[in-house]
Amino acid sequence: MIETAFILVIFLGVMAFALRRGKGDGFKAPKTLPSNARTYEAFERVPSLFVNKSELAFFHALHRNLPQGYHLHSKTRLEDIVRVKAYIQGEGRWKLRARVKSRHVDFLITNAQGIPQTAIELDGFSHNKEAENADNLKDGIFEAIGLRLVRVRTGENFAHAAQEIIDGL
């Protein structure tokens, strides 16, 4: 009798676990809320994509010498360059996406088919610990996906740095 009760308890436990697991991990992806005129009134156009004069100057240094068939993009979201592997699902997927979705690279060079060739970060002198963590994350991701990420310090000779990047295409 005790053995039958024990087996029944084990069986019910296994069934409860299986049923719970069949419903997924319980994580729901975030949804976009409805918008109205008040929502839209909270936004304004930025005066320039470039945050400072260094970014603008480096953009022009790259753009001037870019070979035909290549395209220069600025402020490209990481999530437009990398993605979480398809086999990672549920909450784990959303957590990994959250690591990249609000980040960008300063510049991206693509070929004529839109395939990323080189990402570029323009690093200022005011990097702190948080910026260092973000840099390490980007460095690790780009190394893992096999895409070149070049870091250029503000104050460098932009024409020379741009030419080295272009020579590496």
Secondary structure, 3 states (H helix, E strand, C coil): CHHHHHHHHHHHHHHHHHHHHHCCCCCCCCCCCCCCHHHHHCCCCCCCCCCCHHHHHHHHHHHHHCCCCEEEEEEEEHHHCCCCCCCCCHHHHHHHHHHHCCCEEEEEEEECCCCEEEEEEEECCCCCHHHHHHHHHHHHHHHHHCCEEEEEECCCCHHHHHHHHHHCC
